[in-house]
């Protein structure tokens, strides 16, 4: 089995919104709609009763979570919403009748109706790119190198992102898109801190088993609220 997904290291996310902008450009997402949003979580007290500067704050990218058991697929009356063998959840616009049952059933509110085309849209995990061996645009353009793409069945440390240049080494724009490093390699080279299994989180699971994961260290995860 294959389950493509994205893991985001929230301790590296700087809230620059590069992922959201890159997504809109690459996928021609209409103005006012988003396939990828970045939320600011906090500031919240780091411990009970604490106050500034003892607070936690982080940025949380939200998009279609390409669930293992997606509710949107279960309620779609035409089969427009469907799951591929690579684990991604897609929408066949030819079959979509704009009933929006899928949007109403999604626990994360990441689908919307394209008013002009009268079809439901959402993050495709850049299906057109990963089919050609490329990274999703939000991963390729992450300014903080916080986002990694891969197959959950291969383990998180195998997830890939563009390699981070070290020292005075120069890389072309094209090179940043083709030269990759895995999460495990990035930790080994000191680009980012290691993590424990207790540092890995996902948004609330209501039976749909969301696939996208987050790494958060030394802060209180607020994703269940």
N, C-alpha and C positions, 0 to 999 in steps of 0.2 A: 504494500500500500504506500501511497504518497500523500503527504499533507503539506503543501506549500504554505508558508506563513512568514510573518515578520516578527522579529523580537526587537524591542526598543529599550536601550539602556537609558533610563530616565535621568540618571546622574550625569549623563553627557548631553542630554537635550537642553539647548539654550533658548528654546522658544522663538527661534528666528523665523519660523513659518516657511522656510525654504521648501519643505516637503509639500505643504499645502499649495504653494504657488506653482511648483514644478508639476504637481498633479493636474492642476487646472489647465496649464499650458499643453501638457502632453496629451490630455484626453478631451480637450475642448469642452470643459465643464462650464455650463452657463453661469453668467453673473448672478450672484445671490444664492447659488447652490454649491455644495462642497462634497467631494468624495472623501476628503481628508480634512479634519478639523484639529486644531491644537488648543486644548483647554489649559487654563492656569488653575492649578489646584493649590489652594492656600492663599495667603499664609495661615497656617493652623498651628496651635500650640504644640511644641515638640513633646511636651509632657503635660500631664493634667495640672492646670492652674498656672502654667508658664505663660509668659508674655514676651513681646519683642525685647531683645533680639533672639530669644530662644523659640524660634518658630521653624516649621517645615514648609517648603514651597517647591513644587516641581511642575513641569509642563507635561501634559498627557495627550499624545496624538490619538485621535479616534477615527476609525474607518470601518468598513465592512470587516468583520472578524473571520469570515470564511469558515463558518462553524462546521464541525464534524457532523452534526445532526441539525441542519438549519430549518427553523420553523417556516421561513419564507418559501422554501421548496415544498414543504408539506401542504401549505395552504394554496399554492398557485393552481388555479383551475385549468390552465392550458399547458403547463409544463414549461412555460417561459423561464421561470426561475428553476435552475437545475445545477447539479453538482458534477464537475468533471472528474476524470480519473486522477488528476493531479491534486485533488482536494479543494480546488477553488470553486466558489459559487458564482455562477454567471447568469445573465439575463439575455434570452433570445428575443430581440426586439421585434422580430417577425411574428412571434407568438403572443407578445404582450398585448393585453386588451385594456390596459390602464385601470384595472379594477382597484389596484392599490392594496389588495389583501396582504401582499407580502410586506409592504411598508408598515401596515398596521400590526402585523405579527412580529416584526423585528424588535427585540428587546432593547436595541441600542440606538434606534432612530437614525439609521445611516442611509436610508433609502428616500428618494424623493421622486415626484412626477415631473418629467420634462414636459412643460406645458406646450412647447412648440411641436415636439415630436409625438406627444401623448404616449410616452412609454416611461416605465420606471427605470431609473439609473442608480448606480452606486459604484464603489470601488471594484475594479476587476482584477486587482493585483497586477495591473499592466499585463494582461494576458498576451497582448500582441508583442510585448518585449520578452517575457520569460519563455515564450514559444521559440524565440530565436537565441536563447541562451543569455539574454541580457538581464540586468537587474531591474526591478520596478523603479520607476522614476523617482519616487519619494526616497528610496534607499540610495540611489545613485547621486542625488543632489543634497543629501543631508549634510549641512555645514558642520555639525558637531560630530559626524561619524558615529551617530547614536543608533542608527537603524541597520539591521542585518536581515538578509533574506535567505531562506533555505527550506529544507524538508524536515519536519519535526521527527520523522522516523530515523533521521541521520544524527539527531542530537543537536542541541543548541550551539555547541562549540564549532560545529561545521558550517554554521550560517555565515554568509559572505556579505561583504561591503567593499567599496573601493578602498584600496590600500592607502594608508596615511604616509605621505612622504616624510622622511626623517632628515634632520640636519639641513644642509644646503642643497640637498638633492632636488633637482627640478624635474617636474613631470608635466607633460602637455595635458590640455583639457581632455583630449581623446584618451590619453593614457590613464587618467583617473577613472575613466569609465570601463576600461578593459583590465587593468591590473587590480587583482582582488586580494583581500586578506580575510581570513575567517575570524570569527569572534575569539576562538581559542588562540590563534596566532597573535591577535591584537593584544590580548591579555599577557601572553608570554613576552611580547616585545615591550610591554609597559605602556602601550597606548591608553589602556584603561585598566581599572581595578578588576580583580577577580570577583566572583560572586558565589554565594551559597544557594542551595536549592530553596532555602527559606526566603531568598531575595527575589524569587521569580513569582510573578502574579499574573492574573488575567481578570477581565471584567466579569461581573456576576454570571454564573452558569445556572440557567433555569431549565436545563435539560438539553440545551443546544450544543454544548461543549465548544466554546469559542476557541479558535486556533491561535490568534495573535496573542503574544505574551509580552510582558514588561519586566525589566530588571530594576529594582529600586533598593538601594542600600541606605542605612542610617537615617531613615525617615519613615513616617507612619503611612502606610498605604491607605488611601481613601476611596479606592475603586469600588468598594462594596456599598458605598452610600449614594 
